[in-house]
Amino acid sequence: MAETCEDSLKEMYKSFKPEVAGNLNATYIFDISGTGGGKWTLEINSGKCELKTGVVSSPSVTISISDQDWLAIQKGKLNSQMAFMMGKLRVAGDMGLAMKLQSMFPGQA
């Protein structure tokens, strides 16, 4: 189980299901606040996925959350939909693409 936000994103990246993504082209930014946070970009392009440190200028979706809440979701202690409803997880951009994350990365956020 990942102990840092970066490690959890790397684990998430490894669980990518290209058959679910199909020919999707989308860019996700993870803006995680707190001492263990940072900013990462996840690019999905025609069945391929790439995780990078930093951000791009025009993402399809930006997900903002604290480091503690991100890790709680990854460890199964906080439901991502509940976190969204409570305002702990914020989504900017295409909500449909944000919701597709769970199917492309099973067992993750």
Secondary structure, 3 states (H helix, E strand, C coil): CCCCHHHHHHHHHHCCCHHHHCCCEEEEEEEEECCCCEEEEEEEECCEEEEEECCCCCCCEEEEEEHHHHHHHHCCCCCHHHHHHCCCCEEEECHHHHHHHHHHCCCCC
